[in-house]
Amino acid sequence: MHNTSNEFLMMIEPAQDLFDKEGIEDKLTERAQAVWDACTPSDWGYKGVHMAGHGLVSDNKDHTTPCGRTTHSLLVPYVKHWRKAIPAEEIAKLTEEYYEVEGAPGDDED
């Protein structure tokens, strides 16, 4: 599923050739982890999972973000390993989600 509407976060299908094996460990990756840690999994699950490639596999649930968007368990791996494939609007939504997380510091406190 590829959907960048405001109801979803990181519902993209990144191209395999944009995978960065080392990954990027920076403020944005930390923010993605903080948002992920604040997500709530659905009570139900799909019958299958998403094989993202490079050994990364999603769980079988939708997850609700602090702002009420739907995301998946590959949120952090996408930000870390497929950064080049993430549309700017998804980065903007991730930043909005981060500031919704209780106790998230502002830019001047990072």
Secondary structure, 3 states (H helix, E strand, C coil): CCECCCCECCECCCCHHHCCCCCCCCHHHHHHHHHHHHCEECCCCCCCCCEEECCEECCCCCEECCCCCEECCCHHHHHHHCHHHCCHHHHHHHHHHHHHCCCCCCHHHC
